[in-house]
Amino acid sequence: MSEALALPGTTSTVEARSVLVLAPHYDDEVLGCGGLLAQLVATGAEVRVVFLTDGSGGVEPVDDAAAYVAARQREALAAAAVLGIPTVEHLGLPDGGLEQQLDRLAAAIEEELLAQRPDLVLVTSPLETSADHRAAFAALHRVLSAVRPGRPLADVAAELKVLAYDVNHPLYPDLLVDVGRELPLIDRAMACYESQEARHRYRQACLGLLRYRALSLPPEVEAAEGYARLTVEDFTTRSLAGLIRRLGGAPALLTVEEGPRISVVMRTRDRPELLAQALDSLAATTYRRAEVVLVNDGGATPATPEDFPLPITRVELAQNRGRAAAANAGIEAARGDAVTFLDDDDLVEPEHLATLAGLLGAAGVRLAYTDAAVGVYELDASGWTCRERRLPYSRDFDPELLLYDNYIPFHTVVLRRQLCREVGPFDEELPFFEDWDFLIRCAGRTPFHHLAQVTCEYRQFRGGGHHVLGDRPRARADFLATKARVIAKHAARITPEAAARVVDRLRAEAIAAEEEARNARRARRREEERRQRLNGELAAARNELAVAEVTRQRLEAELDGRRAELAGRDAELHRRGVEIERLGELAARRSEELARSGEEIARLEAVREERDRELERLYGRERELVAAIEEQGKQLERTYAEIERLMGLIRGMESTRAWRLHQWWQRRFRR
């Protein structure tokens, strides 16, 4: 990971007077920055949360949309009350459709900035997975990228800071805020969003991310919120795609296949590394109705990528003929409806050609231009590194001022090829400023259309000697002389009235710039006073800490004495403890023996009771048997009496004549 994307190892405190929170959905303010909001409210900051969408659920199925929206708004009020935020606002744009509402959203954000004049804006990161979250950042970029001196937001932007926060996709933070103490508040605030908890486990995810953010922090930090710090200059000097890349993301770019065919004339000579970088920037363009006309001005034949996405037409000049001649050769070879220029030491953003094509598509526009940020590069161990970005060139079309000075970087310009034919070729007698002379001639035939938006980069290399004018152009002996030649060419158009108007405008701008500088100095002075006040408070706190340290040392000494006094007691207590431990072990053994004896006694008692029950049963059985024997004896006596009676009958029968005759008969027939 690059140093720019490394996680901070310490936490920071955020201070602000007035805070504007742009929350695409109800609950984003708690999920992304609830802890910081609670801290800012506690310090007395004015905090306003603006919910951008209507809360209708977007693509999620909802039974009763009106009831659902009302419930979510009630939940938002309850969550705001938990964090200490007195009111919230509802912009009411369609949930899930902010990408289609960028114009309205940007206008609303600009209105909020002008009304509240905050010094801190919190907005969702452009790295988010939610399209609404990305659209909120894109709309803020649209507003702040157009900030220029003298425009409505210029004074608001002077002290404005922006913090991007994450909700559903972690960004690469360069600022971590310790929110361990605010965890209960965040938990309670999220608990207010019952309708969302019923659909998703946002609450657990929120607390999990906060704890994860403490990964690079000391153990005492339980949870942290992560932010990416941005300035208004980041917005004014970078396109949206460029700013997303700066934040570590990959911008989602849609290719454009329709529109005027644009020829990009590139002049190069023996700078293969710079040319490769310029071509790489063109390869990333979203506009596909384009061609590259590569003019090699007498140098070694440059290599070009085989898989380059745009067609390349090569123009090889046998000898070095200069900038103007190379531009003329490029225009002559161009086949597009329009022409733009890109020297090999400059870069374009992915949106550059599409933006120029869109400007040229407006009715009556024959030449249009955007803005270029100046990137100042220095050579270090890793190569040329951008150390500074600024926006010195951003001015609406002023044909009178153009007669005195060029304020339009040439690679910001696109013009109809027919206009090139009308104004004629570049002046090959000029060693430089040929683009300025060309623009003056164009301004004599058509007004220019200007979009105050950075779409490309004008690079300066300190000590590198890459630019025709170097990094200190006014140090050239022929700088003013060549400038005078251009002015002299068009002297007929420079009237005293025009000169007076230009001087007056420049004077007014100088006064405004001085006033802006004074305001900046006042702001810096206020910041310095606040810093000194904080330093005074810090010094007082350090004094209190020093006194507390002396007191601590005294108490520590007293504690050491007490510890020594207690050391002897500890030894005696230890001896007694050992004896108590021995007696305890003896008591434990006796207890075990008694327990075993008790168990044996209980077992024998159970056996005795069982035997008593058996004896009682046997006694009962004995009684039953005795009664049965007695009954059988009586029955036997009756049986004997009956037998005796029957025997008497038999003896009486045997003494009769009939029995004797029966006996004789049986004996006779048996034989």
C-alpha positions as CSV (number, residue, x, y, z in Angstrom):
1,M,0.0,0.0,0.0
2,S,1.3,3.5,-0.8
3,E,2.1,5.9,2.0
4,A,-0.9,8.0,1.0
5,L,-3.2,5.0,1.7
6,A,-1.5,3.9,5.0
7,L,-3.7,3.8,8.1
8,P,-3.0,6.5,10.7
9,G,-1.4,5.3,13.9
10,T,-3.0,8.0,16.1
11,T,-6.4,9.6,16.5
12,S,-7.2,13.2,15.9
13,T,-9.7,15.7,17.2
14,V,-12.0,17.5,14.7
15,E,-13.1,21.1,15.5
16,A,-15.8,23.0,13.7
17,R,-18.1,25.9,14.2
18,S,-20.9,24.9,11.8
19,V,-21.3,21.4,10.3
20,L,-23.4,20.3,7.3
21,V,-24.0,16.6,7.0
22,L,-25.1,15.2,3.6
23,A,-26.8,11.9,4.4
24,P,-28.3,10.1,1.3
25,H,-30.5,7.9,3.5
26,Y,-32.0,7.8,6.9
27,D,-29.4,6.1,9.2
28,D,-26.3,7.0,7.1
29,E,-25.5,9.9,9.6
30,V,-25.3,7.4,12.5
31,L,-23.6,4.6,10.6
32,G,-20.9,6.8,9.1
33,C,-20.3,9.7,11.5
34,G,-22.5,9.4,14.6
35,G,-19.7,9.4,17.1
36,L,-18.1,12.6,15.6
37,L,-21.4,14.3,15.4
38,A,-22.0,13.7,19.1
39,Q,-18.5,15.1,19.9
40,L,-19.1,18.2,17.8
41,V,-22.5,18.8,19.4
42,A,-20.9,18.5,22.8
43,T,-18.4,21.2,21.9
44,G,-21.1,23.6,20.9
45,A,-21.0,23.2,17.1
46,E,-24.1,23.9,15.0
47,V,-24.8,20.6,13.3
48,R,-27.4,20.2,10.5
49,V,-28.2,16.9,8.9
50,V,-29.8,17.0,5.5
51,F,-31.3,13.7,4.3
52,L,-31.2,13.7,0.5
53,T,-33.7,11.0,-0.4
54,D,-37.3,10.5,0.6
55,G,-36.8,7.2,2.5
56,S,-39.3,5.3,0.3
57,G,-37.0,2.3,0.1
58,G,-35.8,2.5,-3.5
59,V,-35.8,-1.0,-5.0
60,E,-36.8,-2.7,-1.7
61,P,-40.4,-3.9,-1.5
62,V,-42.6,-1.8,0.8
63,D,-46.2,-2.5,1.5
64,D,-47.3,1.0,2.5
65,A,-44.8,3.6,1.1
66,A,-46.4,6.6,2.9
67,A,-46.4,4.8,6.3
68,Y,-42.9,3.6,5.7
69,V,-41.6,7.1,4.9
70,A,-43.3,8.6,7.9
71,A,-41.8,5.9,10.2
72,R,-38.3,6.5,8.9
73,Q,-38.6,10.2,9.4
74,R,-39.8,9.6,13.0
75,E,-36.8,7.3,13.5
76,A,-34.4,10.0,12.2
77,L,-35.8,12.5,14.6
78,A,-35.3,10.0,17.5
79,A,-31.8,9.2,16.4
80,A,-30.9,12.9,16.1
81,A,-32.3,13.5,19.6
82,V,-30.0,10.7,21.0
83,L,-27.0,12.4,19.3
84,G,-28.0,15.9,20.5
85,I,-28.9,17.2,17.1
86,P,-31.9,19.6,17.4
87,T,-33.3,19.4,13.9
88,V,-32.9,17.5,10.6
89,E,-34.0,18.4,7.1
90,H,-35.5,16.3,4.3
91,L,-34.6,17.1,0.7
92,G,-37.1,14.4,-0.5
93,L,-35.4,13.3,-3.8
94,P,-36.3,9.8,-5.0
95,D,-34.7,7.0,-2.9
96,G,-32.4,5.0,-5.2
97,G,-32.5,7.6,-7.9
98,L,-30.0,10.3,-7.0
99,E,-27.8,9.6,-10.0
100,Q,-30.7,10.8,-12.2
101,Q,-31.2,13.9,-10.0
102,L,-27.6,15.3,-10.0
103,D,-28.7,18.8,-11.3
104,R,-31.3,19.2,-8.6
105,L,-29.1,17.7,-5.9
106,A,-26.2,20.0,-6.8
107,A,-28.4,23.0,-6.8
108,A,-29.9,22.1,-3.4
109,I,-26.4,21.5,-1.9
110,E,-25.2,24.9,-3.2
111,E,-28.3,26.5,-1.6
112,E,-27.5,24.7,1.7
113,L,-23.9,25.9,1.6
114,L,-24.9,29.5,1.0
115,A,-27.6,29.5,3.6
116,Q,-25.6,27.8,6.4
117,R,-22.1,28.8,5.5
118,P,-20.5,25.8,7.3
119,D,-16.8,25.4,7.9
120,L,-17.1,21.6,7.7
121,V,-19.1,19.3,5.3
122,L,-19.5,15.6,5.9
123,V,-20.4,13.6,2.8
124,T,-20.5,9.9,1.9
125,S,-17.3,8.5,0.2
126,P,-17.3,8.1,-3.6
127,L,-16.0,4.5,-3.0
128,E,-19.3,3.4,-1.6
129,T,-21.3,0.5,-3.1
130,S,-24.5,2.4,-3.0
131,A,-25.2,4.5,-6.1
132,D,-27.0,7.1,-4.0
133,H,-23.9,7.5,-1.8
134,R,-21.7,8.0,-4.8
135,A,-24.1,10.4,-6.3
136,A,-24.1,12.6,-3.1
137,F,-20.3,12.9,-3.5
138,A,-20.6,13.6,-7.2
139,A,-23.1,16.4,-6.6
140,L,-20.8,18.0,-4.0
141,H,-17.9,17.7,-6.5
142,R,-20.0,19.4,-9.1
143,V,-20.7,22.3,-6.7
144,L,-17.2,22.8,-5.3
145,S,-15.3,22.1,-8.6
146,A,-16.9,25.3,-10.0
147,V,-15.7,27.5,-7.1
148,R,-13.8,30.4,-8.5
149,P,-12.9,33.9,-7.1
150,G,-15.8,36.3,-7.4
151,R,-18.4,33.6,-7.6
152,P,-21.1,33.1,-5.0
153,L,-19.4,30.2,-3.0
154,A,-15.9,31.7,-3.1
155,D,-16.1,33.3,0.4
156,V,-17.9,30.2,1.8
157,A,-15.2,27.9,0.4
158,A,-12.3,30.0,1.9
159,E,-12.6,28.2,5.2
160,L,-14.4,25.1,4.2
161,K,-13.2,21.6,5.0
162,V,-14.7,18.3,3.8
163,L,-14.6,14.9,5.4
164,A,-15.7,11.9,3.4
165,Y,-17.2,9.1,5.6
166,D,-17.9,5.4,4.8
167,V,-21.2,3.5,5.4
168,N,-21.2,0.3,3.3
169,H,-17.7,0.2,1.8
170,P,-14.5,1.0,3.8
171,L,-12.5,4.0,2.4
172,Y,-8.8,4.6,3.0
173,P,-8.9,7.1,5.9
174,D,-6.2,9.6,6.7
175,L,-8.0,10.7,9.8
176,L,-9.3,8.5,12.7
177,V,-11.5,9.8,15.5
178,D,-11.6,7.9,18.8
179,V,-15.4,7.3,19.5
180,G,-15.0,4.7,22.2
181,R,-16.9,6.9,24.7
182,E,-19.6,7.5,22.1
183,L,-20.3,3.8,21.5
184,P,-23.4,3.6,23.8
185,L,-24.8,6.7,22.1
186,I,-24.2,5.3,18.6
187,D,-25.8,2.0,19.7
188,R,-28.8,3.8,21.1
189,A,-29.1,6.0,18.0
190,M,-29.0,3.0,15.6
191,A,-31.6,1.2,17.8
192,C,-34.0,4.0,16.9
193,Y,-34.0,2.8,13.2
194,E,-36.2,-0.2,13.9
195,S,-37.5,-0.4,10.4
196,Q,-34.0,-0.8,9.0
197,E,-32.9,-3.3,11.7
198,A,-35.9,-5.5,10.6
199,R,-34.4,-5.6,7.1
200,H,-30.6,-5.6,7.7
201,R,-28.2,-6.0,10.5
202,Y,-26.9,-2.5,10.2
203,R,-26.4,-2.0,13.9
204,Q,-23.9,-4.9,14.3
205,A,-22.2,-3.9,11.1
206,C,-21.7,-0.4,12.3
207,L,-20.3,-1.4,15.6
208,G,-18.1,-3.9,13.9
209,L,-16.6,-1.4,11.5
210,L,-16.0,1.1,14.4
211,R,-14.0,-1.5,16.2
212,Y,-12.2,-2.6,13.1
213,R,-11.1,1.0,12.6
214,A,-9.1,0.7,15.8
215,L,-6.8,-1.8,14.1
216,S,-3.8,0.5,13.7
217,L,-4.4,2.3,17.0
218,P,-3.2,1.7,20.6
219,P,-5.0,-0.9,22.6
220,E,-6.8,1.7,24.8
221,V,-8.7,2.9,21.7
222,E,-11.8,0.7,21.6
223,A,-13.4,2.1,18.5
224,A,-12.8,4.8,15.8
225,E,-14.5,6.4,12.9
226,G,-12.4,6.8,9.7
227,Y,-12.5,9.9,7.4
228,A,-10.7,11.1,4.2
229,R,-9.8,14.8,4.6
230,L,-10.4,17.0,1.5
231,T,-10.1,20.7,0.8
232,V,-11.9,22.8,-1.7
233,E,-8.7,22.8,-3.8
234,D,-9.0,19.1,-4.1
235,F,-12.3,19.6,-5.8
236,T,-11.3,22.6,-8.0
237,T,-8.1,21.0,-9.3
238,R,-9.3,17.5,-9.9
239,S,-12.0,15.9,-12.0
240,L,-14.4,13.5,-10.3
241,A,-12.5,10.5,-11.7
242,G,-9.2,12.0,-10.6
243,L,-10.4,12.7,-7.1
244,I,-11.8,9.2,-6.8
245,R,-8.4,7.8,-7.9
246,R,-6.7,10.0,-5.3
247,L,-8.9,8.5,-2.6
248,G,-7.8,5.0,-3.7
249,G,-10.9,4.0,-5.8
250,A,-11.5,3.0,-9.4
251,P,-14.0,5.4,-11.0
252,A,-16.9,3.9,-12.8
253,L,-16.7,5.3,-16.3
254,L,-19.1,4.9,-19.2
255,T,-17.8,5.0,-22.7
256,V,-19.3,7.5,-25.2
257,E,-19.6,6.2,-28.7
258,E,-21.5,9.1,-30.3
259,G,-20.7,12.7,-31.0
260,P,-18.4,14.8,-33.1
261,R,-15.2,13.0,-34.2
262,I,-12.3,14.8,-32.4
263,S,-8.7,14.7,-33.6
264,V,-6.2,15.0,-30.7
265,V,-3.0,16.6,-32.1
266,M,0.0,15.5,-30.0
267,R,3.4,17.1,-30.5
268,T,6.4,15.2,-29.3
269,R,10.2,15.1,-29.6
270,D,12.5,12.6,-27.8
271,R,10.5,12.4,-24.6
272,P,9.3,8.8,-24.7
273,E,8.5,8.5,-21.0
274,L,6.4,11.7,-20.9
275,L,4.7,10.7,-24.2
276,A,3.8,7.3,-22.7
277,Q,2.2,9.0,-19.7
278,A,0.2,11.3,-21.9
279,L,-0.9,8.4,-24.1
280,D,-1.9,6.5,-21.0
281,S,-4.1,9.4,-19.9
282,L,-5.7,9.4,-23.3
283,A,-6.2,5.6,-23.3
284,A,-8.4,6.0,-20.2
285,T,-10.7,8.5,-21.9
286,T,-14.4,7.6,-22.0
287,Y,-14.8,9.2,-25.4
288,R,-14.3,6.8,-28.3
289,R,-15.2,9.1,-31.2
290,A,-11.6,10.3,-31.4
291,E,-8.3,9.8,-33.1
292,V,-4.7,10.7,-32.2
293,V,-2.5,12.6,-34.6
294,L,1.0,12.0,-33.3
295,V,3.5,14.5,-34.7
296,N,7.1,13.6,-34.2
297,D,9.0,16.9,-34.6
298,G,12.3,15.6,-35.8
299,G,13.2,13.2,-33.0
300,A,13.6,9.4,-32.8
301,T,10.5,7.6,-33.9
302,P,8.4,7.1,-30.7
303,A,6.9,3.8,-29.7
304,T,3.1,3.5,-29.2
305,P,1.1,0.8,-27.5
306,E,-0.2,-1.9,-29.8
307,D,-3.5,-2.2,-27.9
308,F,-4.1,1.6,-27.8
309,P,-8.0,2.0,-27.9
310,L,-8.0,5.0,-30.3
311,P,-6.6,5.1,-33.9
312,I,-3.2,6.8,-34.2
313,T,-2.1,8.7,-37.3
314,R,1.7,9.3,-37.3
315,V,3.3,12.4,-38.8
316,E,7.1,12.2,-39.0
317,L,8.9,15.5,-39.6
318,A,12.5,14.8,-40.8
319,Q,13.9,17.8,-38.9
320,N,12.9,19.8,-35.9
321,R,10.6,22.5,-37.2
322,G,9.3,23.9,-33.9
323,R,6.0,24.0,-32.1
324,A,4.0,26.0,-34.7
325,A,5.0,23.8,-37.6
326,A,4.3,20.6,-35.7
327,A,0.8,21.9,-34.9
328,N,0.2,22.8,-38.5
329,A,1.3,19.4,-39.6
330,G,-1.1,17.8,-37.1
331,I,-4.0,19.9,-38.2
332,E,-3.3,19.0,-41.8
333,A,-3.4,15.3,-41.0
334,A,-6.5,15.5,-38.8
335,R,-9.7,14.0,-40.1
336,G,-12.0,14.8,-37.3
337,D,-14.9,17.2,-37.1
338,A,-13.0,19.1,-34.3
339,V,-9.5,19.5,-33.1
340,T,-7.9,19.6,-29.7
341,F,-4.3,19.5,-28.6
342,L,-2.2,17.6,-26.1
343,D,1.5,18.1,-25.7
344,D,3.5,15.1,-24.5
345,D,4.3,16.6,-21.1
346,D,0.6,17.2,-20.2
347,L,-2.2,14.9,-19.1
348,V,-6.0,14.6,-19.5
349,E,-8.6,13.2,-17.2
350,P,-11.0,10.4,-18.4
351,E,-13.8,12.9,-18.8
352,H,-11.8,15.4,-20.8
353,L,-12.8,14.5,-24.4
354,A,-16.4,13.7,-23.5
355,T,-16.7,17.1,-21.7
356,L,-15.3,19.0,-24.7
357,A,-17.5,17.1,-27.1
358,G,-20.5,18.0,-25.0
359,L,-19.6,21.7,-25.0
360,L,-19.1,21.7,-28.8
361,G,-22.5,20.1,-29.2
362,A,-24.3,23.2,-27.9
363,A,-25.9,25.4,-30.5
364,G,-23.6,28.0,-32.1
365,V,-20.4,26.9,-30.2
366,R,-17.4,26.7,-32.5
367,L,-14.7,26.8,-29.8
368,A,-15.0,25.8,-26.2
369,Y,-12.5,25.3,-23.3
370,T,-12.4,23.9,-19.8
371,D,-9.8,24.4,-17.0
372,A,-6.5,22.8,-16.4
373,A,-5.0,22.3,-13.0
374,V,-1.3,23.1,-12.8
375,G,0.7,20.2,-11.3
376,V,4.1,21.0,-10.0
377,Y,6.5,18.1,-10.1
378,E,9.8,17.5,-8.4
379,L,12.3,14.7,-8.9
380,D,12.9,12.3,-6.0
381,A,14.1,8.7,-5.6
382,S,10.9,7.4,-7.0
383,G,10.9,9.7,-10.1
384,W,8.8,12.8,-10.8
385,T,6.3,13.3,-8.0
386,C,3.5,15.9,-7.9
387,R,4.2,18.2,-5.0
388,E,1.6,20.9,-5.6
389,R,-1.7,21.4,-7.5
390,R,-3.2,24.8,-8.1
391,L,-5.6,26.5,-10.5
392,P,-4.1,29.8,-11.7
393,Y,-5.9,29.6,-15.1
394,S,-9.7,29.8,-14.8
395,R,-11.4,32.7,-16.5
396,D,-14.5,33.2,-18.6
397,F,-14.0,34.4,-22.1
398,D,-12.6,37.9,-22.3
399,P,-11.5,38.8,-25.8
400,E,-10.1,42.1,-24.8
401,L,-7.9,40.6,-22.1
402,L,-6.8,37.9,-24.5
403,L,-5.1,40.6,-26.5
404,Y,-2.7,41.3,-23.6
405,D,-2.2,37.9,-22.0
406,N,-3.1,34.3,-22.6
407,Y,-5.2,32.8,-19.8
408,I,-6.3,29.6,-21.7
409,P,-4.1,26.5,-21.5
410,F,-4.1,25.2,-25.1
411,H,-5.0,21.6,-24.3
412,T,-8.2,22.7,-22.6
413,V,-9.5,24.0,-26.0
414,V,-11.5,22.2,-28.7
415,L,-12.5,23.9,-31.9
416,R,-14.3,23.0,-35.2
417,R,-11.8,22.1,-37.9
418,Q,-13.5,24.5,-40.2
419,L,-12.5,27.3,-37.8
420,C,-8.9,26.2,-38.1
421,R,-9.1,26.7,-41.9
422,E,-10.7,30.1,-41.4
423,V,-8.1,31.6,-39.1
424,G,-5.2,30.1,-41.0
425,P,-2.1,28.2,-39.8
426,F,-0.1,28.7,-36.7
427,D,2.6,31.4,-37.0
428,E,5.8,29.4,-37.6
429,E,7.9,32.6,-37.0
430,L,7.0,32.5,-33.3
431,P,9.3,30.2,-31.1
432,F,6.5,30.0,-28.6
433,F,3.2,31.8,-27.8
434,E,2.0,30.4,-31.1
435,D,-1.1,29.1,-29.3
436,W,-1.9,32.5,-27.8
437,D,-1.6,34.1,-31.3
438,F,-3.9,31.4,-32.7
439,L,-6.5,31.9,-30.0
440,I,-6.5,35.7,-30.6
441,R,-7.3,35.1,-34.2
442,C,-10.0,32.6,-33.3
443,A,-11.5,35.2,-30.9
444,G,-11.8,37.6,-33.8
445,R,-14.2,35.1,-35.5
446,T,-16.2,33.5,-32.8
447,P,-16.9,33.8,-29.0
448,F,-15.5,31.1,-26.8
449,H,-17.6,29.0,-24.5
450,H,-16.0,28.3,-21.1
451,L,-16.8,25.5,-18.5
452,A,-15.2,26.2,-15.2
453,Q,-14.3,22.5,-14.6
454,V,-10.9,20.9,-14.5
455,T,-10.6,18.2,-17.1
456,C,-6.8,18.1,-17.6
457,E,-3.4,18.8,-16.1
458,Y,-0.8,21.3,-17.2
459,R,2.5,19.9,-15.8
460,Q,5.5,21.9,-14.7
461,F,8.8,20.1,-13.8
462,R,11.0,22.0,-11.4
463,G,14.5,21.9,-12.8
464,G,13.5,19.4,-15.5
465,G,13.6,21.6,-18.5
466,H,10.8,19.7,-20.1
467,H,8.7,22.8,-21.0
468,V,9.6,25.2,-23.8
469,L,9.4,28.0,-21.3
470,G,10.9,26.1,-18.4
471,D,9.7,26.3,-14.9
472,R,10.7,30.0,-14.7
473,P,9.5,31.4,-18.1
474,R,10.1,35.1,-17.3
475,A,13.8,34.3,-16.8
476,R,14.1,33.7,-20.6
477,A,15.8,36.5,-22.4
478,D,13.2,36.4,-25.2
479,F,10.1,36.0,-23.1
480,L,9.0,39.6,-23.1
481,A,10.2,40.2,-26.6
482,T,8.2,37.3,-28.0
483,K,5.2,38.5,-26.0
484,A,5.6,41.9,-27.5
485,R,5.7,40.4,-31.0
486,V,2.3,38.8,-30.4
487,I,0.8,42.0,-29.0
488,A,2.2,44.0,-31.9
489,K,0.6,41.6,-34.5
490,H,-2.8,42.5,-33.1
491,A,-2.2,46.1,-32.2
492,A,-4.9,47.4,-34.5
493,R,-7.5,45.7,-32.3
494,I,-6.1,47.3,-29.0
495,T,-8.0,50.5,-28.7
496,P,-7.6,53.0,-25.8
497,E,-11.1,52.2,-24.6
498,A,-10.4,48.4,-24.6
499,A,-7.1,49.0,-22.8
500,A,-8.9,51.1,-20.2
501,R,-11.5,48.4,-19.7
502,V,-8.9,45.7,-19.3
503,V,-6.8,47.8,-16.9
504,D,-10.0,48.5,-14.9
505,R,-11.0,44.9,-14.8
506,L,-7.5,43.8,-13.8
507,R,-7.4,46.5,-11.1
508,A,-10.8,45.4,-9.7
509,E,-9.6,41.8,-9.7
510,A,-6.4,42.8,-8.0
511,I,-8.4,44.7,-5.3
512,A,-10.7,41.6,-4.9
513,A,-7.7,39.3,-4.7
514,E,-6.1,41.6,-2.1
515,E,-9.3,41.6,-0.2
516,E,-9.5,37.8,-0.4
517,A,-5.8,37.7,0.7
518,R,-6.7,40.0,3.6
519,N,-9.6,37.7,4.5
520,A,-7.3,34.8,4.3
521,R,-4.8,36.5,6.5
522,R,-7.6,37.3,9.0
523,A,-8.7,33.7,8.9
524,R,-5.1,32.6,9.4
525,R,-4.8,35.2,12.2
526,R,-8.0,33.9,13.8
527,E,-6.7,30.4,13.4
528,E,-3.4,31.4,15.0
529,E,-5.2,33.1,17.9
530,R,-7.2,30.0,18.4
531,R,-4.0,27.9,18.2
532,Q,-2.4,30.2,20.7
533,R,-5.4,29.9,23.0
534,L,-5.3,26.2,22.7
535,N,-1.6,26.3,23.3
536,G,-2.3,28.4,26.5
537,E,-4.9,25.9,27.6
538,L,-2.5,23.1,26.8
539,A,0.3,24.8,28.9
540,A,-2.2,25.3,31.8
541,A,-3.1,21.7,31.5
542,R,0.5,20.7,31.5
543,N,1.1,22.8,34.6
544,E,-1.8,21.1,36.3
545,L,-0.4,17.8,35.1
546,A,3.0,18.8,36.6
547,V,1.4,19.6,40.0
548,A,-0.5,16.4,39.8
549,E,2.8,14.5,39.1
550,V,4.4,16.0,42.2
551,T,1.4,15.0,44.3
552,R,1.6,11.6,42.7
553,Q,5.2,11.2,43.6
554,R,4.5,12.2,47.2
555,L,1.7,9.8,47.5
556,E,3.9,7.2,45.9
557,A,6.5,7.7,48.6
558,E,3.9,7.4,51.3
559,L,2.7,4.3,49.6
560,D,6.2,2.9,49.6
561,G,6.4,3.4,53.4
562,R,3.1,1.8,53.9
563,R,4.2,-1.1,51.7
564,A,7.4,-1.5,53.8
565,E,5.3,-1.5,57.0
566,L,2.9,-4.0,55.6
567,A,5.7,-6.2,54.4
568,G,6.4,-7.6,57.9
569,R,2.7,-8.1,58.4
570,D,2.6,-9.9,55.1
571,A,5.3,-12.4,56.4
572,E,3.3,-13.1,59.6
573,L,0.1,-13.4,57.6
574,H,1.9,-15.8,55.3
575,R,3.1,-18.0,58.2
576,R,-0.4,-18.0,59.6
577,G,-1.8,-18.6,56.2
578,V,0.5,-21.7,55.9
579,E,-0.7,-23.0,59.3
580,I,-4.3,-22.3,58.4
581,E,-3.8,-24.1,55.1
582,R,-2.3,-27.2,57.0
583,L,-5.3,-27.2,59.4
584,G,-7.6,-26.7,56.5
585,E,-6.1,-29.7,54.8
586,L,-6.5,-31.8,58.0
587,A,-10.1,-30.6,58.4
588,A,-10.7,-31.5,54.8
589,R,-9.3,-35.1,55.4
590,R,-11.5,-35.4,58.5
591,S,-14.5,-34.2,56.6
592,E,-13.8,-36.7,53.9
593,E,-13.6,-39.5,56.5
594,L,-16.8,-38.4,58.2
595,A,-18.4,-38.1,54.8
596,R,-17.4,-41.7,54.0
597,S,-18.6,-42.9,57.5
598,G,-21.9,-41.1,57.0
599,E,-22.2,-42.8,53.6
600,E,-21.5,-46.3,55.2
601,I,-24.0,-45.6,58.0
602,A,-26.6,-44.6,55.5
603,R,-26.0,-47.7,53.5
604,L,-26.3,-50.0,56.6
605,E,-29.4,-48.2,57.7
606,A,-30.9,-48.8,54.3
607,V,-29.9,-52.5,54.6
608,R,-31.5,-52.7,58.0
609,E,-34.7,-51.1,56.9
610,E,-34.8,-53.5,53.9
611,R,-34.3,-56.5,56.2
612,D,-37.0,-55.3,58.6
613,R,-39.4,-55.1,55.7
614,E,-38.4,-58.6,54.6
615,L,-39.0,-60.0,58.2
616,E,-42.4,-58.4,58.4
617,R,-43.3,-59.9,55.1
618,L,-42.1,-63.4,56.3
619,Y,-44.1,-63.1,59.6
620,G,-47.2,-62.3,57.6
621,R,-46.5,-65.3,55.3
622,E,-46.1,-67.5,58.5
623,R,-49.4,-66.5,59.8
624,E,-51.0,-67.2,56.5
625,L,-49.4,-70.7,56.4
626,V,-50.4,-71.5,60.0
627,A,-54.0,-70.6,59.2
628,A,-53.9,-72.7,56.1
629,I,-52.4,-75.7,58.0
630,E,-55.2,-75.4,60.6
631,E,-57.8,-75.3,57.9
632,Q,-56.3,-78.3,56.2
633,G,-56.3,-80.3,59.5
634,K,-59.9,-79.6,60.0
635,Q,-60.6,-80.7,56.4
636,L,-58.6,-83.9,57.0
637,E,-60.7,-84.8,60.1
638,R,-63.8,-84.3,58.0
639,T,-62.4,-86.5,55.3
640,Y,-61.4,-89.3,57.8
641,A,-64.9,-89.2,59.3
642,E,-66.4,-89.5,55.8
643,I,-64.1,-92.4,55.0
644,E,-65.1,-94.1,58.2
645,R,-68.7,-93.7,57.4
646,L,-68.3,-95.1,53.9
647,M,-66.2,-98.0,55.2
648,G,-69.1,-98.9,57.6
649,L,-71.5,-98.8,54.7
650,I,-69.2,-101.1,52.7
651,R,-68.9,-103.6,55.5
652,G,-72.6,-103.7,55.9
653,M,-73.0,-104.3,52.1
654,E,-70.4,-107.1,52.1
655,S,-72.4,-109.0,54.8
656,T,-75.5,-109.2,52.5
657,R,-76.4,-112.3,50.3
658,A,-76.5,-110.1,47.2
659,W,-72.9,-109.1,47.6
660,R,-71.8,-112.6,48.0
661,L,-73.7,-113.7,44.8
662,H,-72.0,-110.7,43.0
663,Q,-68.6,-111.9,44.1
664,W,-69.3,-115.4,42.9
665,W,-70.5,-114.2,39.5
666,Q,-67.4,-112.2,39.0
667,R,-65.1,-115.1,39.9
668,R,-67.0,-117.4,37.5
669,F,-66.9,-115.3,34.5
670,R,-63.2,-114.1,35.0
671,R,-62.2,-117.7,34.5
